[in-house]
Amino acid sequence: MEILELQKIANEVRKGIVTSVHSAKAGHPGGSLSAADILTYLYFEEMNVNPQDDKNPDRDRFVLSKGHAAPALYSVLAHRGYFPVEDLVTLRHIGSYLQGHPDMKNIPGVDMSTGSLGQGVSAAVGMAIAGKLDNKDYTVYALLGDGEIQEGQVWEAAMLAGHRKLDNLVVIVDNNGLQIDGNIADVNSPYPIDKKFEAFNFEVINLEDGNDMAQIAEAIKKAKAVVGKPAAIIAKTVKGKGVSFMENQAGWHGVAPNDEQYAAAMAELENGGIA
Amino acid sequence: MAEVKTIATRESYGKTLAELGAENPNIVVLDADLAGSTKTGVFAKAFPERHINCGIAEGNMMSVAAGLAASGKTVFASSFAMFASGRAYEQIRNSIGYPHLNVKIGASHAGISVGEDGATHQCNEDFAIMRSIPGMVVICPSDDVEARAAVRAAAEYDGPVYLRLGRLAVPVFNDPENYKFEMGKGVVMKEGTDVSIFATGLEVNEAIGAAKLLEADGINAEVINIHTIKPIDKELVAASAKKTGKVVTVEEHSIIGGLGSAVCEALSETVPTPVLRIGVNDVYGESGPAKALIAKYGLDSEGIYKKVKEYLGK
């Protein structure tokens, strides 16, 4: 798929994020928007998946370890054809299958239930081990938040992945630099992130602009070519990317836009994400 | 008297896993650096490629187990009861329980019968913790025969199961020829009319011993083995309570949240009956030989006998 085409889809995905979070009157727009391009690239270009056969044992897997970015995952899945885009407005509504955090039992295309930080990446390691045991050549992708890696379990998972040389595992850190209480460097700095993963025997790829489709493509290509160890992509992203007044604002971590803000955000996105 | 064979249920677990490994190539076993103690090492020896030692990281192990199960594996994840149900509670709850994945938690070294390691390693709270997770089956076998059958039943069942296993070698009293394990069904070990004693795990044998002592005093106790704490056999609990009108529960677990609580909950909805809960009385354990501890905490036949006598006012 052409880069321009992927960018257009990512913009539609962003509209879905903003629309669903606005409808829910709660949720996490900031970290969903920062991850929108990576998710779009994975589901529309990279991963071997089929919405009509979402339990195929040979498919690639994706685990949203930063489960609070569910609006991004749901929007990508809906646009990819797993369920109707119109359903996105039911996010977090009572009776809706679109739960506040990913629920693999009830949401088509969701490979793992996540939301409690640190656990998803461990599950991804389990899936990668299963792939090795079964001699399957699928790839498991896990997307982590940069605040999430403060959880000790992430490093327990990293140790096991490195130890078992899981070269079918690609971990992506959505390094938007912000967590609920502020700048990650101020709250409890996880830096240097790349050196930490290197120390756990990962091949590390620093992705300078994780909102740039061409750079994402390049980084994923490099990660998939790694043999004999797992890969970690440290993706510098912009929290709230695509909605100017949400960009780089920790305050937009877990707050929904009001009607006025929603209209302004959608107007920006209608212009192709250019304010 | 013929010598009674004693086997720890963790031994039964390891041996049965190795048998299942040969029968079912889909079974994967995880451990957290305790394979020699939980006895998953027996499986590891036979099927090294399907035994994943996760190192000393129980939380990660439980979520890894979830990932394997989500990929179609039947997973047994093992550690001591303390670290499985305690440290990894939230991983079990969110990664395994919430998606109802096919993971069996083999939790050994439960209760005060851990012995010398003392309070930090004596988990008397695991029933309470695991029972509260929606959809979790909680099983505590009473001897080798039952443990082997329970491990097989857990492997056949599709969903999360918590298996409580012991470190101490305990008498084998179930008949290996005729024993049949039914998940969720209690077993009447001895019929009686004066009092119903519901016991689980190694306390089943102690309760049978207590019933013999009571019998000598003219008290006819009914002894029921509740190997499945959840879902509990409500019908059997109610029927027995209705018959005797007096209920005693015995467990090597806190009197809060375990078998005693489960029986009280069942009876409060069916046949409200006074219940004496015998167990660990909201205290920590301590170091000492397992059998001495069981006696000290009043959980041997003699201790149970005395408490039941007192309870019955006889």
Chai-1 contact restraints between the chains, C-beta under 6 A:
chainA,res_idxA,chainB,res_idxB,connection_type,confidence,min_distance_angstrom,max_distance_angstrom,comment,restraint_id
A,M104,B,P99,contact,1.0,0.0,6.0,A-B,restraint_1
A,K105,B,P99,contact,1.0,0.0,6.0,A-B,restraint_2
A,M112,B,A70,contact,1.0,0.0,6.0,A-B,restraint_3
A,S113,B,Y98,contact,1.0,0.0,6.0,A-B,restraint_4
A,S113,B,P99,contact,1.0,0.0,6.0,A-B,restraint_5
A,S116,B,N94,contact,1.0,0.0,6.0,A-B,restraint_6
A,Q119,B,S63,contact,1.0,0.0,6.0,A-B,restraint_7
A,Q119,B,Q91,contact,1.0,0.0,6.0,A-B,restraint_8
A,Q119,B,S95,contact,1.0,0.0,6.0,A-B,restraint_9
A,S122,B,N60,contact,1.0,0.0,6.0,A-B,restraint_10
A,S122,B,S63,contact,1.0,0.0,6.0,A-B,restraint_11
A,S122,B,V64,contact,1.0,0.0,6.0,A-B,restraint_12
A,A123,B,S63,contact,1.0,0.0,6.0,A-B,restraint_13
A,A123,B,A66,contact,1.0,0.0,6.0,A-B,restraint_14
A,A123,B,G67,contact,1.0,0.0,6.0,A-B,restraint_15
A,A123,B,S95,contact,1.0,0.0,6.0,A-B,restraint_16
A,V125,B,V64,contact,1.0,0.0,6.0,A-B,restraint_17
A,G126,B,V64,contact,1.0,0.0,6.0,A-B,restraint_18
A,G126,B,G67,contact,1.0,0.0,6.0,A-B,restraint_19
A,G126,B,L68,contact,1.0,0.0,6.0,A-B,restraint_20
A,M127,B,G67,contact,1.0,0.0,6.0,A-B,restraint_21
A,M127,B,S71,contact,1.0,0.0,6.0,A-B,restraint_22
A,A130,B,L68,contact,1.0,0.0,6.0,A-B,restraint_23
A,A130,B,S71,contact,1.0,0.0,6.0,A-B,restraint_24
A,A130,B,K73,contact,1.0,0.0,6.0,A-B,restraint_25
A,Q153,B,G59,contact,1.0,0.0,6.0,A-B,restraint_26
A,Q153,B,N60,contact,1.0,0.0,6.0,A-B,restraint_27
A,E156,B,A57,contact,1.0,0.0,6.0,A-B,restraint_28
A,E156,B,N60,contact,1.0,0.0,6.0,A-B,restraint_29
A,A157,B,N60,contact,1.0,0.0,6.0,A-B,restraint_30
A,L160,B,C54,contact,1.0,0.0,6.0,A-B,restraint_31
